[in-house]
């Protein structure tokens, strides 16, 4: 075996291909064949694509299937703390030993092909899924769809959660182009569950070209809210499901993600790919309250209230904004700690949250691939993002300030080299009724969660 420790494998994988992102199916398809695997599993496969909401749909599918008594293998990315989180069997992360053995098989099969870090992980998830022989496999697309490594497998049902602007260097800078890339996971004569109520025309065209059974949110299935309680009803072309509890995820929009997940399983059942005797309605009534997904408007500290969110594109920022408005404190400020990657629309994200934040701290991710420094993140903001009267510093003067450890540009604008330093800085300034939201990437959330203990009360420094 090339390596005996998981971290050694991962470090080596990061340097094997000179490109961190190298889209295309040729390499992974060739290795898949060398591993002796076909492009379809013996059990149903649900592929989940989209700009936002993929993780929520996968987590809901996992909970529903497990509650219904099915064995499930799932693949998601990125992870927050441990690489093992990416590949789960019945909701449990894969062990280091299994991953190392799987990486060795892939290494032997690849020959001299320079697989990327993501391609190694995707092939590992597929190989493990073949070996575990589950009742259902769920694969989350990493980037786009058409050229994403996950797309070497033929899905029985595709879920398209949403189409927003993200990864423009690889997918295009408009929804039509991005929709075309994401619709690349659709398969001939297979079903598509589209959670985007107004999808780009490119998505509809691709579904028609491939003769997909295209179930559209708002038309073929919908969420009907109970006016008196948090419970809701799924109105579905396939079968209505009444009196469902709210998902254990923050935000009303999560009911639509849950609806897409339930309809995907309904479709498999209607097509005879799942046991017709499975009671999906009963499973949903239990499973929705048991969904566990870190980093989605998750409170990680009680006093002061600290929340984290992986929001990293304008569409996700809009959803985060809605939650901040719904939970706004009666008195006190909302402080934001934000750190992002260089290929993200930082200006678009922050503009969508500008009305919700009174104090800002821009932090760096300089030690992360594609990570922005705090100064670079600050300079990416459009002119006039801050009102000079609020900050007391003229725009041109702020832009000229250099970052030195932690820099206070004003009473409400801070810069910090790291997320950990940002947490220290903000904690030193906030008042007893203030709250903190930390967002911008999975890396940001991971660093923030390392700084706080859930429900631990911290002593303010002022």
C-alpha positions as CSV (number, residue, x, y, z in Angstrom):
1,X,0.0,0.0,0.0
2,X,1.3,3.4,-0.9
3,X,0.3,4.9,2.4
4,X,-1.1,3.5,5.7
5,X,-2.6,6.8,7.0
6,X,-5.5,8.7,5.6
7,X,-3.9,12.1,6.0
8,X,-0.9,10.9,3.9
9,X,-3.2,9.8,1.1
10,X,-5.0,13.1,1.1
11,X,-1.8,15.2,1.1
12,X,-0.5,13.2,-1.8
13,X,-3.8,13.4,-3.7
14,X,-3.7,17.2,-3.5
15,X,-0.4,17.4,-5.4
16,X,-1.0,14.6,-7.9
17,X,-2.8,16.7,-10.5
18,X,-1.4,20.3,-10.9
19,X,-5.0,21.6,-11.2
20,X,-7.2,21.7,-8.1
21,X,-10.2,21.6,-10.4
22,X,-9.8,19.7,-13.7
23,X,-13.3,19.0,-15.1
24,X,-13.9,16.1,-17.4
25,X,-15.0,12.5,-17.4
26,X,-12.3,10.7,-19.3
27,X,-9.9,10.0,-16.4
28,X,-12.5,8.8,-14.0
29,X,-14.3,6.8,-16.6
30,X,-11.1,4.9,-17.5
31,X,-10.3,4.2,-13.8
32,X,-13.9,3.1,-13.2
33,X,-13.5,0.5,-16.0
34,X,-10.2,-0.6,-14.6
35,X,-11.8,-1.2,-11.2
36,X,-14.2,-3.5,-12.9
37,X,-17.3,-1.4,-12.3
38,X,-20.2,-0.5,-14.6
39,X,-21.8,2.9,-14.9
40,X,-24.9,1.8,-12.9
41,X,-25.4,0.2,-9.5
42,X,-27.5,-2.9,-8.8
43,X,-29.7,-0.6,-6.6
44,X,-31.3,2.7,-7.4
45,X,-29.1,5.8,-7.7
46,X,-30.3,9.4,-6.9
47,X,-27.9,12.1,-8.2
48,X,-28.4,15.5,-6.5
49,X,-27.2,18.6,-8.4
50,X,-27.8,22.3,-7.9
51,X,-26.3,25.6,-6.7
52,X,-27.8,25.5,-3.2
53,X,-29.7,23.0,-1.2
54,X,-27.9,19.9,-2.3
55,X,-26.6,19.0,1.2
56,X,-30.1,19.5,2.7
57,X,-31.7,17.2,0.1
58,X,-29.1,14.5,0.6
59,X,-29.4,14.6,4.4
60,X,-33.2,14.4,4.0
61,X,-33.0,11.5,1.6
62,X,-30.6,9.7,4.0
63,X,-33.0,10.2,6.9
64,X,-36.0,9.1,5.0
65,X,-34.4,6.0,3.5
66,X,-32.9,4.9,6.8
67,X,-36.1,5.4,8.7
68,X,-37.9,3.3,6.0
69,X,-35.4,0.5,6.7
70,X,-33.2,0.8,3.7
71,X,-29.4,0.5,3.7
72,X,-27.9,3.7,2.2
73,X,-24.6,4.9,0.9
74,X,-24.1,8.6,0.3
75,X,-21.4,10.9,-1.0
76,X,-21.2,14.7,-0.3
77,X,-18.6,17.4,-0.5
78,X,-16.8,19.2,1.0
79,X,-16.5,18.1,4.6
80,X,-16.4,20.3,7.6
81,X,-14.1,18.5,10.1
82,X,-13.1,15.1,8.8
83,X,-12.7,13.8,5.2
84,X,-14.7,10.7,6.3
85,X,-17.8,12.8,6.5
86,X,-18.0,12.7,2.7
87,X,-18.7,9.0,2.3
88,X,-21.4,7.6,4.7
89,X,-22.9,4.1,5.1
90,X,-26.2,4.2,6.9
91,X,-25.4,7.8,8.0
92,X,-22.1,6.8,9.6
93,X,-18.8,8.2,8.2
94,X,-16.5,5.7,6.5
95,X,-13.5,4.6,8.6
96,X,-9.9,5.5,7.8
97,X,-9.1,1.9,7.1
98,X,-11.8,1.5,4.5
99,X,-10.8,4.7,2.8
100,X,-7.1,3.8,2.7
101,X,-7.9,0.3,1.3
102,X,-10.2,2.0,-1.3
103,X,-7.6,4.6,-2.3
104,X,-5.0,1.8,-2.8
105,X,-7.4,0.0,-5.2
106,X,-7.9,3.3,-7.1
107,X,-4.2,4.0,-7.2
108,X,-3.5,0.6,-8.7
109,X,-6.3,1.0,-11.3
110,X,-5.3,4.5,-12.4
111,X,-1.9,3.7,-13.8
112,X,-0.3,7.1,-14.6
113,X,-3.6,9.1,-14.8
114,X,-3.3,12.2,-12.7
115,X,-6.5,12.1,-10.8
116,X,-7.6,15.1,-8.8
117,X,-8.4,15.1,-5.1
118,X,-12.1,15.2,-5.9
119,X,-11.8,12.5,-8.5
120,X,-10.2,10.2,-6.0
121,X,-13.0,10.8,-3.5
122,X,-15.7,10.3,-6.0
123,X,-14.2,7.0,-7.2
124,X,-13.8,5.9,-3.6
125,X,-17.5,6.7,-2.9
126,X,-18.5,4.7,-6.0
127,X,-16.2,1.7,-5.2
128,X,-17.4,1.6,-1.6
129,X,-21.1,1.7,-2.8
130,X,-20.5,-1.2,-5.1
131,X,-18.9,-3.3,-2.3
132,X,-21.5,-2.4,0.4
133,X,-24.4,-3.5,-1.8
134,X,-26.9,-1.0,-0.3
135,X,-30.6,-0.5,-1.2
136,X,-30.0,3.0,-2.3
137,X,-27.0,5.2,-3.3
138,X,-27.1,9.0,-3.2
139,X,-24.4,11.0,-5.0
140,X,-24.0,14.8,-4.6
141,X,-22.5,16.6,-7.6
142,X,-19.5,18.7,-6.6
143,X,-19.4,21.3,-9.4
144,X,-21.9,21.8,-12.2
145,X,-22.9,18.4,-13.5
146,X,-22.1,17.6,-17.1
147,X,-18.3,17.3,-16.5
148,X,-18.4,16.5,-12.8
149,X,-16.8,13.2,-11.8
150,X,-20.1,12.0,-10.3
151,X,-21.6,12.1,-13.8
152,X,-19.9,8.9,-14.8
153,X,-22.7,7.1,-13.0
154,X,-26.2,6.8,-14.5
155,X,-28.8,8.0,-12.1
156,X,-32.3,6.6,-11.9
157,X,-33.6,9.9,-10.5
158,X,-31.9,13.3,-10.7
159,X,-32.8,16.0,-8.2
160,X,-32.0,19.6,-9.3
161,X,-32.3,21.8,-6.3
162,X,-31.7,25.3,-7.7
163,X,-29.8,27.2,-10.3
164,X,-27.8,30.2,-9.2
165,X,-24.7,32.1,-10.2
166,X,-21.6,30.4,-8.8
167,X,-18.4,28.9,-10.1
168,X,-18.5,31.3,-13.1
169,X,-15.0,30.4,-14.2
170,X,-16.1,26.9,-15.0
171,X,-19.9,27.0,-15.6
172,X,-20.5,30.4,-17.1
173,X,-21.8,33.8,-15.8
174,X,-25.5,33.4,-16.5
175,X,-28.3,31.0,-15.4
176,X,-28.9,29.6,-18.9
177,X,-25.3,28.5,-19.2
178,X,-25.2,27.2,-15.6
179,X,-28.5,25.4,-16.1
180,X,-27.2,23.6,-19.1
181,X,-24.2,22.3,-17.2
182,X,-26.3,21.1,-14.2
183,X,-28.8,19.4,-16.5
184,X,-25.9,17.3,-17.9
185,X,-26.7,14.8,-15.1
186,X,-30.1,14.1,-16.6
187,X,-30.5,10.6,-18.2
188,X,-32.5,9.4,-21.2
189,X,-36.1,8.4,-20.2
190,X,-35.3,8.9,-16.5
191,X,-37.0,11.2,-13.9
192,X,-36.0,14.6,-12.9
193,X,-37.2,16.3,-9.7
194,X,-36.7,20.1,-10.1
195,X,-36.9,22.1,-7.0
196,X,-36.2,25.4,-8.9
197,X,-39.7,26.7,-9.6
198,X,-38.6,28.9,-12.4
199,X,-35.7,27.0,-14.0
200,X,-33.7,28.4,-16.9
201,X,-35.0,27.4,-20.3
202,X,-31.8,25.3,-20.8
203,X,-32.9,23.0,-18.1
204,X,-36.3,22.4,-19.6
205,X,-34.8,21.9,-23.1
206,X,-32.3,19.3,-21.8
207,X,-35.1,17.4,-20.0
208,X,-37.2,17.4,-23.2
209,X,-34.3,16.3,-25.4
210,X,-33.7,13.3,-23.1
211,X,-37.4,12.6,-22.7
212,X,-37.2,12.9,-19.0
213,X,-40.3,12.7,-16.7
214,X,-39.8,16.3,-15.4
215,X,-41.5,17.0,-12.1
216,X,-41.4,20.7,-11.4
217,X,-41.8,22.3,-7.9
218,X,-44.9,24.6,-7.8
219,X,-46.5,22.6,-10.7
220,X,-46.2,18.9,-10.1
221,X,-45.6,19.1,-6.3
222,X,-45.9,21.8,-3.7
223,X,-45.8,22.7,0.0
224,X,-49.1,23.6,1.7
225,X,-48.5,25.2,5.0
226,X,-50.8,24.5,8.0
227,X,-51.9,27.9,9.2
228,X,-52.2,26.8,12.8
229,X,-49.0,24.8,13.3
230,X,-45.6,24.3,11.8
231,X,-46.9,21.1,10.1
232,X,-47.3,21.0,6.4
233,X,-48.6,18.9,3.6
234,X,-46.8,17.7,0.5
235,X,-49.2,18.0,-2.5
236,X,-47.6,15.7,-5.1
237,X,-48.7,14.4,-8.5
238,X,-47.7,11.0,-7.2
239,X,-49.2,11.0,-3.7
240,X,-50.1,13.6,-1.1
241,X,-48.5,13.4,2.3
242,X,-50.3,15.2,5.1
243,X,-49.4,16.5,8.5
244,X,-45.6,16.5,8.1
245,X,-43.4,18.0,10.8
246,X,-41.0,20.9,9.9
247,X,-37.6,19.5,9.0
248,X,-34.9,19.8,11.6
249,X,-33.3,22.5,9.5
250,X,-33.6,26.2,9.9
251,X,-35.7,28.1,7.3
252,X,-39.1,27.6,5.6
253,X,-37.4,26.9,2.3
254,X,-36.2,23.6,3.9
255,X,-39.7,22.3,3.5
256,X,-39.3,22.6,-0.3
257,X,-36.0,20.7,-0.1
258,X,-37.7,18.0,2.0
259,X,-40.5,17.9,-0.6
260,X,-38.1,17.3,-3.4
261,X,-36.5,14.5,-1.4
262,X,-39.8,12.8,-0.7
263,X,-41.0,13.1,-4.3
264,X,-37.7,11.5,-5.5
265,X,-38.3,8.5,-3.4
266,X,-42.0,8.4,-4.4
267,X,-40.8,8.3,-8.1
268,X,-38.5,5.4,-7.4
269,X,-41.3,3.6,-5.7
270,X,-43.8,4.4,-8.6
271,X,-41.2,3.0,-11.1
272,X,-40.8,-0.2,-9.1
273,X,-37.2,0.6,-8.1
274,X,-38.2,0.6,-4.4
275,X,-40.4,-1.7,-2.5
276,X,-44.0,-0.6,-3.0
277,X,-44.7,-1.7,0.6
278,X,-42.4,1.0,2.1
279,X,-44.5,3.5,3.9
280,X,-42.8,6.8,2.9
281,X,-45.5,8.9,4.6
282,X,-44.8,7.2,7.9
283,X,-41.0,7.4,7.4
284,X,-41.2,11.1,6.6
285,X,-43.2,11.9,9.7
286,X,-40.3,10.5,11.8
287,X,-37.3,11.2,9.6
288,X,-37.8,15.0,9.1
289,X,-37.3,15.7,12.8
290,X,-34.1,13.7,12.9
291,X,-32.2,15.3,10.0
292,X,-28.7,16.4,11.1
293,X,-26.7,18.8,8.9
294,X,-24.0,21.0,10.3
295,X,-23.3,24.5,9.2
296,X,-26.8,25.6,8.0
297,X,-27.7,28.6,10.2
298,X,-26.5,26.5,13.1
299,X,-26.2,28.0,16.5
300,X,-22.8,27.1,18.1
301,X,-22.8,29.3,21.1
302,X,-25.6,30.5,23.5
303,X,-24.3,33.7,25.1
304,X,-23.4,35.6,23.1
305,X,-25.5,34.0,20.4
306,X,-23.2,32.8,17.6
307,X,-24.4,31.2,14.4
308,X,-22.5,29.7,11.4
309,X,-23.6,29.2,7.8
310,X,-21.8,27.9,4.8
311,X,-23.4,30.5,2.5
312,X,-20.9,31.4,-0.2
313,X,-22.9,32.6,-3.2
314,X,-25.6,35.4,-3.7
315,X,-28.5,32.9,-3.7
316,X,-27.4,31.3,-0.4
317,X,-26.9,34.8,1.0
318,X,-30.5,35.7,0.3
319,X,-31.6,32.7,2.2
320,X,-29.3,33.6,5.1
321,X,-30.7,37.2,5.0
322,X,-34.2,35.9,5.4
323,X,-33.2,33.9,8.5
324,X,-31.3,36.9,10.0
325,X,-34.4,39.0,9.6
326,X,-36.8,36.4,11.1
327,X,-34.5,36.0,14.1
328,X,-33.4,39.7,14.6
329,X,-32.9,40.6,18.2
330,X,-35.1,43.2,19.8
331,X,-32.1,45.2,20.7
332,X,-28.4,44.9,20.0
333,X,-26.3,44.6,16.8
334,X,-25.7,41.8,14.4
335,X,-22.0,41.3,13.8
336,X,-20.7,39.3,10.8
337,X,-17.4,37.5,10.5
338,X,-16.9,36.6,6.8
339,X,-14.1,34.7,5.1
340,X,-14.4,33.5,1.5
341,X,-12.6,31.8,-1.5
342,X,-11.2,33.8,-4.3
343,X,-13.5,32.4,-7.0
344,X,-16.7,33.5,-5.3
345,X,-18.9,36.5,-5.9
346,X,-17.9,38.2,-2.6
347,X,-19.6,41.5,-3.6
348,X,-22.8,39.8,-4.5
349,X,-22.9,37.8,-1.3
350,X,-22.2,40.8,1.0
351,X,-24.6,43.1,-0.8
352,X,-27.4,40.6,-0.2
353,X,-26.6,40.8,3.5
354,X,-25.7,44.5,3.9
355,X,-29.1,45.4,5.4
356,X,-28.8,42.8,8.1
357,X,-25.4,43.6,9.5
358,X,-24.3,46.5,11.7
359,X,-20.7,45.4,12.3
360,X,-18.3,43.6,10.0
361,X,-15.1,41.7,10.4
362,X,-13.4,40.5,7.3
363,X,-11.1,37.5,7.9
364,X,-8.5,35.7,5.8
365,X,-8.3,32.2,4.5
366,X,-4.8,32.7,3.1
367,X,-3.7,29.2,4.1
368,X,-6.5,27.5,2.2
369,X,-6.3,26.9,-1.6
370,X,-8.2,29.6,-3.4
371,X,-8.6,31.4,-0.1
372,X,-8.7,35.2,0.1
373,X,-6.8,37.3,2.5
374,X,-8.9,39.7,4.6
375,X,-7.4,42.7,2.7
376,X,-8.3,41.1,-0.7
377,X,-11.8,40.3,0.5
378,X,-12.2,43.9,1.7
379,X,-10.9,45.3,-1.5
380,X,-13.3,43.2,-3.5
381,X,-16.2,45.2,-2.2
382,X,-17.8,47.7,-4.5
383,X,-17.1,51.4,-3.9
384,X,-19.6,52.9,-1.5
385,X,-20.5,49.5,0.2
386,X,-20.1,51.3,3.5
387,X,-21.7,54.7,4.1
388,X,-18.9,57.0,5.1
389,X,-21.0,58.7,7.7
390,X,-21.4,55.4,9.6
391,X,-17.7,54.6,9.6
392,X,-16.1,58.0,9.9
393,X,-13.4,57.0,7.4
394,X,-13.4,58.1,3.8
395,X,-13.6,55.3,1.2
396,X,-10.2,56.0,-0.4
397,X,-8.5,56.0,3.0
398,X,-9.9,52.7,4.0
399,X,-8.8,51.1,0.8
400,X,-5.2,52.2,1.4
401,X,-5.0,50.7,4.9
402,X,-2.6,47.7,5.1
403,X,-3.5,44.6,7.1
404,X,-1.3,44.0,10.1
405,X,-2.5,41.2,12.3
406,X,-5.9,42.7,13.2
407,X,-6.8,46.1,11.9
408,X,-9.7,48.3,13.1
409,X,-10.9,50.4,10.2
410,X,-13.8,51.9,12.2
411,X,-16.0,51.0,15.2
412,X,-17.9,48.7,13.0
413,X,-15.4,47.5,10.4
414,X,-12.5,45.1,11.3
415,X,-9.9,43.1,9.4
416,X,-8.3,39.9,10.8
417,X,-5.7,37.5,9.4
418,X,-7.7,34.4,10.4
419,X,-11.2,33.4,11.5
420,X,-9.9,32.7,15.0
421,X,-8.4,36.2,15.3
422,X,-11.7,37.6,13.9
423,X,-13.6,35.8,16.7
424,X,-11.3,37.3,19.3
425,X,-11.6,40.8,17.8
426,X,-15.4,40.7,17.6
427,X,-15.9,39.3,21.1
428,X,-13.8,42.1,22.4
429,X,-16.2,44.7,20.9
430,X,-19.7,43.3,21.1
431,X,-22.3,44.4,23.7
432,X,-24.4,42.0,25.8
433,X,-27.4,42.0,23.4
434,X,-25.4,41.6,20.2
435,X,-25.1,38.4,18.1
436,X,-22.6,37.1,15.7
437,X,-23.1,35.3,12.3
438,X,-20.0,33.7,10.8
439,X,-20.2,32.6,7.1
440,X,-18.6,32.5,3.7
441,X,-17.4,28.9,3.1
442,X,-17.1,25.4,4.6
443,X,-13.6,26.4,5.7
444,X,-14.9,29.4,7.5
445,X,-17.5,27.4,9.4
446,X,-15.0,24.7,10.4
447,X,-12.6,27.3,11.8
448,X,-15.4,29.0,13.7
449,X,-16.7,25.8,15.2
450,X,-13.1,25.1,16.5
451,X,-13.2,28.5,18.3
452,X,-16.5,27.9,20.1
453,X,-18.1,25.1,22.1
454,X,-21.8,24.6,21.5
455,X,-23.9,26.2,24.2
456,X,-20.9,27.4,26.1
457,X,-21.3,30.8,27.7
458,X,-18.4,33.1,26.9
459,X,-17.5,36.1,29.0
460,X,-17.5,39.3,27.1
461,X,-14.4,41.4,27.3
462,X,-16.0,44.8,27.7
